Amino acid sequence: MAFPHPGTGPSPASSRALRNRLSLAILAGLLCVPAAQAQSPAAARDVEAEKAVDLGAVTVTARKRDERQIDVPIAITAVTGEQIDAMGLRNVVDVINITPGASSIDTGGAFTQVQIRGVSSSLGGNDNGYYVDETPFTGVTVPWYPDTRSFDIDRVEILKGPQGTLFGEGSMGGTVRILTRKPEFNHFGAGVELDASSVKGGGDAHGAKAYVNVPLLDDRLALRMAVTDERTPGWIDDSVSGRRNVNGSDVRTWRAKLRFAPTDNWNIDLAYWKYRSDSRAAGNNAYDDMTNASFLASDNQWDSASLTSTWELDGSQVVYTFSDGDLSYPQNGDLSPGVPLAASIDIGVRTHELRWASTGEHTLDWTVGYYLRKADRADVLSIPGIMESDSRQTNDAHAVFGEATLKLPNPAWSVTAGLRYFRDKVDAADIAADGSTSSLKATFDSWNPRLSVSYKPSDDTTLYASAARGFRSGQLQPIGSIQLAQQYGVDLPSQIAADSIWTYELGAKSILADGKLLVEGALFYSDWKDVAVRVPITPEINGLVNSDGTRNKGVELSVAYTPVRDLTLQLAASYVDATYSDDVVGTPLNKGTPVYNVPSTSINAGVSYGWDVGSQLRGVASANLHHDSARKTALTAGSPGDAITLAGVRVGLESPAGWGAYLYGSNLTNEDGAINARGATEYASDGSFLRYGPSNRPQPRTFGVMFRYDY
């Protein structure tokens, strides 16, 4: 089965065919597996002439050059846009959650939390890399993982393990890359998706999405635009005012991409993406009774613009990219009952990258480049009577990097070595209302190497061993935390040191049974040094300190099987043992405490089936199951979360004319447990137990209908 070449979208006709076939794929994307091909009745007579399954067809750019996923000696999940559509995944959180060794929490209000292989934090710059096309969301002292609605996406790549050599600072647990579809020169295409759903005990939701691809000049100029307008449902009630379903949001996005080819070997891509989310309760936190007593409203937006120039040479490629990303994130409301808060975060990140990489297959394949980044952040914080501050920070960073793969005299063996030098100049100041100041002027630098050895006993099997290092710059201690800590006798440092990680990995991936079975597995061990953690000062406010670090080890396994053309079965599981390596004074964290936000066990399973309905329609049905064990460690102090099991089904009809109609259900068991650890336990005035603290909650049982049409 042919997949779109990276950097190009399918033609309208091929898009319809792919979506018809890939509607059978439920969670196959976590295995990097093209779904079983569901042919229309008109094409059924040609089935025997075609190969039933091609599990090695997915091409990725995880090493900034085109390669088959099965050949890349790192653990990587690549989910295509067609698979995202077929599985009904709403955003990148859903994609991450079907990836062995990774998980994510949609916290509401357009932000997510990401953990990969036990690397998880709620403070400091990104500990896991996050890219939308060529725009990196990193380089500032807040984990910035913006919500990305999954529409008109080419693919999502999730690279596991440190990616510091090619993707730089912050890619310590791994890197998430969202690659959107690019314009096509000679095909007009358009599509629409309409959706409506209802949540048990909550509100209703609806959405409309559309794209258009317009060729403007044959073989030279084309424009692609995509827009979305969604009302996400609310299901959490305000226990103070009595308002119901307050955590719903209005989410709007639009994207424009222009591709210009001045010559046959030169492409210029211009892109702009804008996102806006408006919510009067920007969060999915609730007590066990699905209510909360404090909410923060937010009308936030982020936008990114990029330019990519690609020049194809004989056997190599030169790429220059520029990106400019901005975030505006205001919050107003109550931090906790009776504690009002008004705050805003404004972030701007501008990057340049120039790289030169080999193309095709050679004895020596390589990538070299230079990277420049300038980031600015401005914060205003007001908690009356507790904390008032105004802070500014700039990060000026640059890096040089290179990576090469050498095939040995026995070509089944190859060695990959890479190195990145990174230097980050930080200038930060946080000024309190009384004029007190906390400042940081420092330069952080690091050498980040990677080394791997791989062996291919056959074209469709890769065995590998690797070691890689990741790094993240240090940061300023907020002046408000310093002042409050002095009042309560808590000792805090004036700044937070940089942290780093080494990960060692053994892995294997193989296509078996005449292309019907794909098996992937990996063992890893990570030593994460100087991890920043939170020290509770009051129930609402905390400070920052460096811990000794964490030790993370685990195993990942994925299996996909297509015994017949119309049936896909898959199973994936991971076990991650991530714990703090020593006691952290002044916190509930002790040696052996599980790392914040990390489920030790995750399991994903799916089955899908397709059949002919009459002479012109195709029926599709699928079911999926996702399980995470309890996340045991709270942000500062609190009680463990719950094991979460979510089940979903989907059934639909598809036509070769381009339309599809579906009924779906999610969270069929109406799971209402605490996804992450609950906040601090609350007690009544007489000291008796009142209730456990709030936690993020899954959306209750939801039933919906969806209609798609592609022209």
C-alpha positions in Angstrom: 0.0 0.0 0.0 1.5 3.3 -1.0 1.6 6.1 1.5 2.0 9.8 0.6 5.6 10.9 0.3 6.7 13.0 3.3 6.1 16.6 2.5 3.3 16.0 0.1 -0.4 15.4 0.6 -2.4 12.8 -1.3 -4.5 13.8 -4.3 -8.2 14.2 -3.7 -8.9 10.8 -5.4 -6.2 9.0 -3.5 -7.2 10.7 -0.3 -10.8 9.3 -0.6 -9.4 5.8 -1.4 -7.0 5.9 1.5 -9.6 7.1 4.0 -12.0 4.4 2.8 -9.3 1.7 3.4 -7.9 3.2 6.5 -11.2 3.5 8.3 -10.4 -0.1 9.4 -7.3 1.1 11.4 -8.0 1.5 15.1 -4.8 2.2 16.9 -2.7 0.7 14.2 -0.8 4.0 14.1 0.8 3.3 17.5 2.7 0.5 15.7 3.6 2.6 12.7 1.4 0.2 10.7 -0.7 1.0 7.6 -4.1 -0.4 8.2 -5.6 -3.3 6.5 -6.8 -2.1 3.1 -10.6 -2.0 2.8 -11.2 -2.0 -1.0 -14.5 -0.7 -2.4 -16.6 -3.4 -4.0 -15.6 -2.2 -7.5 -12.0 -2.9 -6.7 -12.5 -6.2 -4.9 -11.8 -8.3 -8.0 -8.3 -6.9 -8.0 -7.5 -7.9 -4.4 -5.7 -11.1 -5.3 -3.4 -9.2 -7.7 -2.2 -6.9 -4.9 -0.1 -7.4 -1.8 -2.5 -7.6 1.1 -0.4 -5.6 3.5 2.8 -3.5 3.3 3.8 -2.9 6.9 7.1 -1.3 5.9 5.7 1.4 3.8 5.7 4.3 6.4 8.5 6.8 5.6 9.6 9.1 8.4 12.1 12.0 8.8 13.1 11.3 12.4 16.8 11.9 11.5 15.9 14.8 9.2 16.2 12.7 6.1 13.7 10.3 4.5 13.9 6.7 5.7 11.6 3.7 6.2 10.5 3.6 9.8 11.6 -0.1 10.0 15.2 1.0 9.2 15.6 3.7 11.8 17.6 2.5 14.9 15.4 4.3 17.4 12.0 3.7 18.9 9.5 5.7 17.0 5.8 5.8 16.5 4.5 7.4 13.2 0.7 7.9 12.8 -0.4 9.1 9.5 -3.2 11.6 9.0 -5.4 9.0 7.4 -5.0 6.8 10.5 -5.8 9.8 12.7 -9.0 10.4 10.7 -10.0 6.8 10.7 -9.4 6.4 14.5 -11.4 9.6 15.3 -8.5 11.1 17.3 -9.4 14.7 18.3 -5.9 16.1 19.1 -2.3 15.1 19.6 -3.0 14.1 23.2 -4.9 11.1 21.8 -2.0 10.2 19.5 0.5 10.3 22.3 -1.8 8.1 24.5 -1.7 5.2 22.0 2.1 5.3 22.0 3.9 2.7 24.1 6.1 4.3 26.8 4.3 7.7 26.4 1.3 9.4 27.8 -0.4 12.8 27.9 -3.1 14.6 29.8 -5.4 17.2 28.3 -5.5 19.7 31.1 -8.0 21.9 29.4 -7.5 25.5 28.3 -5.4 24.6 25.3 -2.5 23.0 27.2 -1.3 19.5 27.6 1.2 17.6 29.8 3.5 15.1 28.0 5.6 12.4 29.5 7.8 10.0 27.5 9.6 7.1 29.2 9.2 8.6 32.7 10.4 12.1 31.7 7.7 14.4 33.0 7.7 17.8 34.6 5.3 20.8 35.1 8.1 23.4 35.3 11.1 24.6 33.4 11.5 24.6 29.7 10.2 21.6 27.7 11.6 18.2 28.9 10.2 16.6 25.8 10.6 18.3 22.4 7.4 19.5 20.6 7.4 20.7 16.9 4.5 21.9 14.7 6.1 21.6 11.2 9.4 23.5 11.6 8.3 25.6 14.6 9.8 24.3 17.9 7.8 25.1 21.1 10.7 25.2 23.5 13.3 27.6 24.9 11.3 29.3 27.7 10.8 28.5 31.3 7.4 26.8 31.0 6.6 23.5 29.4 4.8 24.6 26.2 2.8 21.8 24.5 0.0 23.6 22.7 -3.2 21.8 21.9 -3.1 20.8 18.2 -6.4 19.8 16.6 -5.9 16.7 14.4 -7.3 17.8 11.1 -5.5 17.8 7.7 -2.4 16.3 9.3 0.2 14.5 7.2 1.5 12.5 10.2 2.6 12.7 13.8 6.0 11.3 14.7 6.8 10.4 18.3 10.6 9.8 18.8 11.4 8.1 22.1 14.7 8.7 24.0 16.9 11.8 24.0 16.9 13.6 20.7 19.4 16.3 21.8 21.7 15.8 18.8 19.3 16.7 16.0 16.4 18.4 17.9 18.3 20.3 20.6 17.5 21.5 24.1 14.5 20.0 25.9 14.2 16.7 23.9 15.2 14.6 26.9 12.5 12.0 27.0 11.8 12.3 23.3 10.3 14.6 20.7 6.8 15.0 19.3 6.6 16.2 15.7 3.2 17.3 14.1 3.6 17.5 10.3 0.7 19.1 8.5 -0.1 18.5 4.8 1.5 20.7 2.2 -0.1 22.1 -0.9 -0.3 20.1 -4.1 0.5 21.8 -7.4 -1.8 20.2 -9.9 -4.9 19.0 -8.0 -7.9 20.9 -6.7 -9.3 19.4 -3.5 -11.6 20.2 -0.7 -13.2 18.5 2.2 -15.5 19.0 5.2 -16.1 17.2 8.5 -19.1 17.8 10.7 -19.4 16.4 14.2 -22.0 16.5 17.0 -21.9 14.6 20.3 -23.5 14.5 23.8 -21.8 13.8 27.1 -23.5 11.9 29.9 -24.3 14.3 32.7 -22.6 17.1 30.7 -23.1 19.4 27.8 -23.3 18.9 24.1 -20.5 19.5 21.6 -20.3 20.3 17.9 -17.6 21.1 15.4 -17.0 21.9 11.7 -13.7 21.5 9.9 -12.8 22.2 6.3 -9.8 22.3 4.0 -9.2 23.4 0.4 -6.2 22.9 -1.9 -5.9 25.3 -4.8 -3.4 25.0 -7.6 -2.4 28.5 -8.7 0.3 27.8 -11.3 1.0 24.4 -12.8 4.0 22.6 -11.1 5.0 25.9 -9.5 2.5 27.4 -7.0 -0.3 26.1 -4.8 -2.2 27.2 -1.7 -3.7 24.9 1.0 -6.0 26.2 3.8 -7.7 24.5 6.7 -10.1 25.9 9.3 -11.8 24.4 12.4 -14.5 25.7 14.7 -15.4 23.5 17.7 -17.4 23.7 20.9 -15.9 21.2 23.3 -18.2 19.9 26.0 -18.2 20.7 29.7 -19.0 18.2 32.4 -17.7 19.8 35.6 -20.0 21.8 37.9 -19.3 24.9 40.0 -20.2 23.9 43.6 -20.2 27.6 44.7 -22.4 29.2 42.0 -24.3 26.1 41.0 -23.4 26.6 37.3 -23.2 23.3 35.4 -20.8 22.1 32.8 -18.5 25.1 33.1 -15.3 23.6 31.6 -16.5 23.7 28.0 -14.4 25.7 25.5 -14.7 27.4 22.1 -11.8 26.4 19.9 -11.0 27.9 16.6 -8.0 27.4 14.3 -7.0 28.3 10.8 -3.9 27.4 8.8 -2.6 28.6 5.4 0.3 27.1 3.5 1.7 28.4 0.3 4.2 26.3 -1.7 6.3 27.8 -4.5 8.7 26.0 -6.7 10.9 28.5 -8.7 12.8 25.5 -10.3 12.3 21.7 -10.4 14.8 21.3 -7.5 13.9 24.2 -5.3 10.8 24.5 -3.1 9.8 27.4 -0.8 7.1 26.8 1.8 5.4 29.6 3.7 3.0 28.7 6.5 0.9 30.4 9.1 -1.1 28.7 11.9 -3.4 30.5 14.4 -5.2 28.9 17.4 -7.6 30.5 19.9 -9.4 28.9 22.9 -11.9 30.7 25.0 -13.1 29.0 28.3 -14.6 30.4 31.4 -13.1 27.5 33.3 -9.8 26.6 31.6 -9.2 23.2 33.2 -10.6 19.7 33.6 -9.8 19.4 37.4 -12.6 18.2 39.7 -13.2 16.6 43.0 -14.5 13.0 43.1 -18.1 14.3 42.9 -17.3 16.0 39.5 -17.5 19.5 41.0 -14.9 22.2 41.8 -15.0 25.4 43.9 -12.4 27.5 42.0 -11.9 28.1 38.3 -9.5 30.1 36.1 -11.0 31.6 33.0 -8.7 32.0 29.9 -9.0 33.4 26.4 -5.6 32.3 25.0 -4.1 32.1 21.6 -1.0 31.1 19.9 0.2 31.6 16.4 3.2 30.5 14.4 4.7 31.4 11.0 7.4 29.6 9.2 9.4 29.7 6.0 11.2 26.6 4.7 13.5 26.6 1.6 14.6 23.2 0.3 17.2 22.9 -2.4 17.8 19.4 -3.9 21.3 18.7 -5.0 22.8 15.6 -6.5 22.7 13.1 -3.6 22.1 15.7 -0.9 19.7 18.4 0.2 20.1 21.9 1.7 17.3 23.2 4.0 16.9 26.6 5.6 14.0 27.1 8.0 12.8 30.2 9.9 10.0 30.1 12.5 8.2 32.6 14.7 5.9 31.4 17.4 3.9 33.5 19.9 1.7 32.6 22.9 -0.6 34.8 24.9 -2.1 33.0 27.9 -4.1 35.2 30.4 -5.8 33.7 33.4 -8.4 35.2 35.8 -10.4 33.7 38.6 -9.6 31.7 41.8 -6.4 29.8 42.3 -8.2 28.0 45.1 -11.4 28.9 47.0 -11.1 32.4 48.4 -7.7 33.0 46.7 -8.1 35.2 43.6 -5.6 35.3 40.8 -4.9 37.4 37.8 -2.0 36.4 35.6 -0.7 36.6 32.0 2.1 34.8 30.1 3.4 36.1 26.8 6.0 34.1 25.0 7.8 34.7 21.6 10.3 32.2 20.1 12.1 32.9 16.8 14.4 30.3 15.3 16.7 29.8 12.3 18.2 26.5 11.1 20.4 25.7 8.2 21.2 22.1 7.5 22.7 19.9 4.8 21.8 16.2 4.6 22.5 13.3 2.3 19.6 11.8 0.3 19.1 8.3 -0.9 21.2 5.4 0.5 24.9 5.5 0.6 27.8 3.9 2.5 27.9 7.1 4.5 24.7 9.1 5.2 24.9 12.4 7.1 23.3 15.5 8.4 25.1 18.7 9.6 23.6 22.1 10.6 23.5 25.3 12.6 20.7 26.5 14.8 19.9 29.9 16.3 17.1 30.7 18.7 15.9 33.9 20.4 13.1 33.6 23.0 11.3 36.2 25.1 8.9 35.7 28.0 6.9 38.3 30.0 4.8 37.4 33.0 2.5 39.4 35.2 1.2 37.8 38.4 -1.2 39.1 41.0 -2.5 37.1 44.1 -3.6 39.9 46.3 -2.1 39.8 49.8 0.2 36.9 48.8 2.2 37.6 45.7 2.6 40.4 43.2 5.3 40.3 40.5 6.4 41.3 37.0 9.0 39.3 35.3 11.0 39.3 32.0 13.3 36.8 30.5 15.3 36.4 27.2 17.1 33.4 26.0 19.7 33.7 23.2 20.9 30.3 22.1 22.8 28.7 19.2 24.0 25.2 18.3 26.0 23.3 15.8 25.2 19.7 15.2 26.0 16.7 13.0 25.1 13.0 12.7 26.4 10.4 10.4 25.6 6.7 9.7 28.3 4.5 8.3 27.6 1.0 6.8 30.4 -1.3 7.8 32.2 -3.7 5.3 29.6 -6.2 6.3 26.6 -4.0 5.1 24.2 -5.6 7.5 26.0 -3.7 10.3 26.0 0.1 10.6 27.2 2.7 13.2 25.5 6.0 13.8 27.4 8.8 15.7 26.2 12.4 16.3 27.1 15.4 18.4 25.5 18.8 19.2 27.1 21.7 21.0 24.5 24.0 22.6 25.0 27.3 24.2 22.2 29.4 25.9 22.6 32.9 27.3 19.8 33.7 29.8 19.0 37.1 31.1 16.0 37.2 33.6 14.6 39.4 36.3 11.5 39.0 38.5 10.4 42.2 40.3 8.0 42.2 43.3 5.5 45.0 44.1 7.8 46.3 46.8 10.8 46.5 44.4 12.5 43.3 45.6 14.2 41.6 42.6 15.4 38.1 41.7 17.7 38.0 38.7 19.7 35.6 36.7 22.4 36.3 34.1 24.1 33.0 33.1 25.2 30.9 30.2 24.4 27.3 30.0 26.1 25.0 27.5 26.3 21.3 26.8 27.7 18.7 24.4 25.0 16.2 23.5 26.3 13.0 21.8 24.5 10.0 20.4 25.9 6.6 19.4 24.1 3.6 18.1 25.0 0.3 16.4 22.4 -1.6 14.3 22.3 -4.9 12.6 19.9 -6.0 9.8 19.8 -9.7 9.3 17.2 -9.1 6.6 15.6 -6.1 4.9 12.6 -6.1 7.2 14.4 -6.6 10.5 16.5 -4.1 12.5 18.3 -4.8 15.8 20.0 -1.9 17.6 21.7 -0.6 20.7 22.1 3.1 21.4 23.2 5.7 24.0 22.1 9.4 23.9 22.2 12.5 26.0 19.7 15.3 26.5 20.0 18.7 28.2 17.8 21.5 29.5 18.9 25.0 30.7 18.5 26.3 34.2 16.1 29.0 35.3 15.3 31.8 37.8 13.6 31.3 41.1 10.5 33.6 41.2 10.8 36.5 43.6 7.3 35.8 45.0 8.3 32.3 46.0 11.5 33.6 47.6 9.6 36.1 49.7 6.9 33.7 50.8 9.4 31.0 51.6 11.2 33.4 53.9 8.0 34.1 55.8 7.3 30.4 56.3 10.9 29.4 57.0 11.4 27.4 53.8 14.9 27.5 52.3 15.0 28.1 48.5 17.9 28.6 46.1 18.0 31.8 44.0 18.2 29.9 40.8 17.7 26.4 39.4 20.6 24.5 37.8 20.4 22.8 34.4 19.4 19.2 34.2 20.5 16.4 31.8 19.8 12.8 31.0 21.6 9.7 29.6 19.4 7.0 28.1 20.6 3.5 27.0 18.4 1.4 24.8 18.2 -2.0 23.2 15.5 -2.5 20.5 14.2 -4.6 17.7 11.6 -4.3 15.0 10.6 -6.9 12.4 8.0 -7.6 9.7 7.1 -11.3 9.7 4.5 -13.8 8.3 4.7 -12.5 4.7 4.1 -8.9 5.8 1.1 -9.7 8.0 2.8 -9.3 11.3 4.8 -6.4 12.8 6.6 -6.8 16.1 8.5 -4.0 17.9 10.2 -3.9 21.3 12.6 -1.9 23.3 14.4 -2.0 26.7 15.7 1.3 28.1 17.4 2.7 31.2 17.7 6.5 31.8 19.7 8.5 34.4 18.1 11.9 34.7 20.3 14.2 36.8 19.3 17.4 38.8 15.6 17.3 37.9 13.8 20.4 39.2 10.8 19.7 41.5 8.3 21.8 43.5 8.6 22.5 47.2 5.3 23.3 48.9 5.2 26.6 50.8 1.5 27.1 51.3 -1.4 24.9 49.9 -1.5 27.2 46.8 2.1 28.4 46.3 5.3 26.4 45.8 9.0 27.1 45.1 11.6 25.2 43.0 14.7 23.1 43.9 16.9 20.7 42.1 16.6 17.1 43.2 19.3 14.5 42.9 17.4 13.1 39.9 15.5 10.1 38.8 16.2 6.6 37.5 13.9 5.4 34.8 13.8 2.0 33.3 11.2 0.1 31.2 10.1 -2.1 28.4 7.9 -1.5 25.4 6.2 -4.0 23.1 3.9 -3.6 20.1 2.3 -6.3 17.9 0.1 -5.8 14.9 -1.5 -8.7 12.9 -3.6 -8.7 9.8 -4.6 -12.4 9.3 -7.0 -11.4 6.4 -7.4 -8.3 4.4 -10.4 -6.9 6.2 -9.3 -7.6 9.8 -6.7 -5.7 11.9 -5.7 -6.8 15.4 -3.2 -4.9 17.6 -1.8 -5.0 21.1 0.8 -2.7 22.7 2.0 -2.4 26.2 4.7 -0.7 28.2 6.1 -0.8 31.7 8.0 2.2 33.1 9.6 2.2 36.5 10.5 5.8 37.1 11.5 6.9 40.6 13.4 9.7 42.4 16.9 8.6 43.3 17.1 10.4 46.7 15.0 12.2 49.3 14.1 15.8 48.5 14.1 17.9 51.7 11.0 19.8 52.3 8.8 17.8 49.9 6.9 14.5 50.0 9.4 13.1 47.5 11.7 10.4 48.9 14.1 7.9 47.4 11.9 5.5 45.4 8.9 7.8 45.1 7.3 7.4 41.6 8.0 10.3 39.3 5.2 12.8 38.9 2.6 12.1 36.1 4.0 8.7 35.1 1.7 5.6 34.9 3.9 2.5 35.4 1.8 0.3 33.1 0.0 1.2 29.9 -1.9 -1.2 27.6 -3.6 -0.5 24.2 -5.7 -2.9 22.2 -7.8 -2.6 19.1 -9.7 -4.6 16.5 -11.3 -3.4 13.3 -13.2 -5.0 10.5 -14.7 -4.0 7.1 -17.3 -5.5 4.8 -19.2 -4.7 1.6 -22.7 -3.3 1.9 -24.5 -3.7 -1.4 -22.6 -2.9 -4.5 -21.4 0.6 -3.7 -20.8 1.0 0.0 -18.4 -0.2 2.6 -19.1 -0.9 6.2 -16.5 -0.4 8.9 -16.5 -1.2 12.6 -13.9 -1.0 15.2 -13.3 -1.1 19.0 -10.4 0.0 21.1 -9.3 -0.2 24.7 -6.7 2.0 26.6 -5.5 1.4 30.2 -3.1 3.4 32.4 -2.2 2.3 35.9 -2.6 4.9 38.6 -0.3 7.9 38.6 0.8 8.0 42.3 2.7 11.2 42.8 1.0 14.6 43.1 2.4 17.9 42.0 3.4 19.0 45.5 1.3 17.1 48.1 -1.7 14.9 47.7 -3.1 11.4 47.2 -2.6 9.0 44.3 -4.8 9.0 41.2 -6.7 6.0 39.9 -6.2 3.4 37.3 -8.0 4.6 34.1 -9.5 2.3 31.5 -11.2 3.9 28.5 -13.1 1.9 25.8 -14.5 3.2 22.5 -16.4 1.9 19.5 -17.1 3.2 16.0 -19.2 2.0 13.1 -19.8 3.7 9.8 -20.6 3.6 6.1 -18.2 4.9 3.4 -18.7 5.5 -0.3 -16.1 5.6 -3.1 -17.9 8.9 -4.0 -16.0 10.5 -1.2 -18.4 10.6 1.8 -18.5 8.7 5.0 -21.0 8.7 8.0 -20.2 7.3 11.4 -21.6 6.7 14.8 -19.2 6.5 17.7 -19.0 6.1 21.5 -16.1 6.9 23.8 -15.5 6.1 27.5 -18.2 3.5 27.3 -17.9 2.5 30.9 -18.2 6.1 32.0 -14.8 6.1 33.8 -14.7 9.0 36.2 -11.5 8.3 38.2 -8.6 10.7 38.8 -6.3 10.7 35.8 -3.3 12.2 37.7 -2.7 12.3 41.4 -5.2 14.3 43.4 -4.3 17.5 45.1 -3.8 17.9 48.8 -6.4 16.3 51.1 -8.7 18.8 52.6 -9.9 18.7 56.3 -12.7 20.4 58.1 -12.2 23.0 60.9 -12.4 20.3 63.5 -9.6 18.3 61.8 -11.8 15.6 60.4 -11.4 14.4 56.8 -13.4 16.5 54.3 -12.4 15.3 50.8 -9.5 14.4 48.6 -8.1 17.2 46.5 -9.1 17.8 42.8 -7.6 16.0 39.8 -7.9 16.0 36.1 -10.9 13.9 34.9 -11.7 12.0 31.7 -14.6 13.2 29.6 -17.6 11.0 30.6 -19.4 8.6 28.3 -20.0 10.3 25.0 -22.0 9.3 21.9 -21.7 11.2 18.6 -22.2 11.3 14.9 -19.8 12.4 12.2 -20.0 13.1 8.5 -17.1 13.6 6.1 -17.0 14.5 2.5 -13.9 14.9 0.2 -14.0 16.3 -3.2 
